[in-house]
Amino acid sequence: MHACRNPFAPKVTRIISAIPISFTTFAENLNSNMSLAQQLQTRSGNKCELCTSNKHLSVYEVPPTSNPNADNSILVCNTCLDQIEKREQLNASHWKALTETMWSEFAPVQVVAWRMLSRLRNEGWAADSLDILYLDDETLEWAKRTGDHEQEGTVEFHQDSNGTRLYEGDTVVLVKTLDVKGSTLSAKLGTVVKNIRLVHDNTEQIEGKVEGQTIVILTKYLRKG
């Protein structure tokens, strides 16, 4: 008596062998349809990848980069971002979370952790962490590219004659009469200068308009209005 062949067997075999391909394709399509922010939120569990805060998160593209993606970007909180970009002074206590997060498997997190630890190297715990943090050659080269590791932790800001911090768009008042070089213009004591611009490579200078002319003014000769 001959055994009957199951006519459905080949179909079942084909369906089973196709399942991995189907799932892989679905996962790839799902990832490609996610925004960069969504990818980083998924990767990090919707937490800052440096300090683990879950508040006020945004994407930080780790410089230098020209094509932002999950391989060169991280999710960070506003506090971390302001200190990374030197808009605020470093708060060493805030960065102690790096002793844990520096072990991330993701290169952009490792790069920023290394840069921030380097800026905090005068702190004993930061120096110790820097000593044991291993980066492969390619990642270390990336980390050094901005030169952050050679800079001091203290950040200099534009300040007026009273030591008050100045910001873009502030209004200031001259505390001294100033003669403008190469011009007959004299900016008188008490002159109000609105909507100033900070000279980004010199914290002792700002730019502002006096009588319709843009001039550079030393911060020691003005006070915040």
Secondary structure, DSSP 4 states (H G I P E B T S, - for coil): -PPPP-TTHHHHHHHHHHHHHHHHHHHHHHHHTS-HHHHHHHHHTSS-TTT---SSEEEEE-SS-SS--TTSEEEEEHHHHHHHTTSS---GGGGGGHHHHTT-SSHHHHHHHHHHHHHTTTSHHHHHHHHH----HHHHHHHHTT-GGGS-S-----B-TTS-B--TT--EEESS-EEPTTSS-EE-TT-EE-S-EE-TT-TTEEEEEETTEEEEEEGGGEEE-
